[in-house]
Amino acid sequence: MTLFSVTGMQRRPTHPGEMLREDFLPDYRLTVTSLATAVGVSRQSINELLRERRALSPEMALRLARLFGNTPDFWLNAQRAVDLWDAEQAIRDQIERIKPLTAA
């Protein structure tokens, strides 16, 4: 039995840091420093997020949603997709060994 991807994707979903780096920063002409200042966090926090070395937290989702006029769910759903995909890759063999139950 083949496990279907939880996310339905064959490749890793786009990390929120990549979205920020490739789409939002250029569109809004922001730098790491100006983004950090705008959302009230350290430059290091933003840099780690942009380099995909840090997961996006609920607190950061609230900050970014306020800044860019979208929703925290937008940001958290992007992070959730990455987290599920990574987890699936890490334990795929274990998941495939689980036998699904059927209702009686």
Disulfide bonds with the S-S distance in Angstrom:
none
